[in-house]
Amino acid sequence: MISRDRARLAEFEVLKQRLLLRRLDQVQNLECHPMIIRAAERAAELASLTQVPLLVFPCLFEELANNAVEQHRERAGFYWRTLTGTQAVSIVVS
């Protein structure tokens, strides 16, 4: 029983690392990587609470990772829009 639990845990960790590394390779923006890593950890936590973590984790991780990347894009877009707006105001004032 204990060895079976260890084997399942090891299998789960391998799956998590494989999917995480694949996703990190797909996302070229290094600033997103910490958010994706946190998404993997959160998905693993939630999946481990279910009866079928190996089944639940991939879908949950994909959702959370997509949300993390989208959130980063929105923040970056807001930053650049704010910066552009600030520059435009400073040009007008100057």
N, C-alpha and C positions, 0 to 999 in steps of 0.2 A: 504494500500500500504506500509506504513512504517513498520507495524508489519510483513508483508510478507517479506520485505527486511531483517528485523532483524532475522526472522526465518531462512532465507536462509543463512545469515552470520553465525548464530549459528550452523546450520547444517554443513556448510563448516568447521568451526573451530573444530567441533567434529570429522569430517572425517580426517582433518589434524592431530589432536592429536592422533587419533586411529592408523593411518598408521605410524606416526612417532614413537610412542611407540612400535609398532609391529616390526618395522625395527631396532630400538635400541636394542630390546630384541634379535634379530637374530644376531647382530654383537657383538661379545664378546670383541673385541678390543676397549677399552674405548677411545683410542686416535682418533678413527674414529668418535666418537659420535658428537663432535662439527661440523665436516664437514657434517655429515648427517643432523644435525639440520639446518645448513645453507642451505643445499639442499632443505629441506622442506620449509623454508621461501622463497627461490627463486622460487620454484615451485608454492607456494601459490600466490606470487606476479604476476607471469606470467599467472597463471590460472585465477586469478581475472580479468584480462584484456579481457577475452573471454566471450562469451554469455553463455557458459556452464562450469563454473569452477568446478562443482562437477564431471563432466565427464572427464575433462582434467587433473585435479590435480593428480589422482592416477598414471596415466601413466607417466606424467612428473616427478613426485616425484621419481618414481621407476628408471627412466633413470638417473636423477641427483644423486640419492643416490648410484646407481651402479657405476657411474663415480667417485664419491667421495671415495668410498671404493677402487676402482681400483687405483686411484691416490695415495691414502695412501700406498697401497701395493708397487707401483712402487717407491715411495719415500723411503720407508723402505728398499726395496731391494737395491736401489742405495746406501743408507747409509751403509748397511752391506757390500756391495761389495767394497765401498770406504774404509771402516774401515779395511776390510780384506786385501785389496791392500796396505794400509798404513802400516799395521803390517808386511806384507811380506817384504816390502822395508826396514823397520827399522830392521828387523831380518838380512837381507842380509848386510846392512850397518854396523851393530854392530859387 
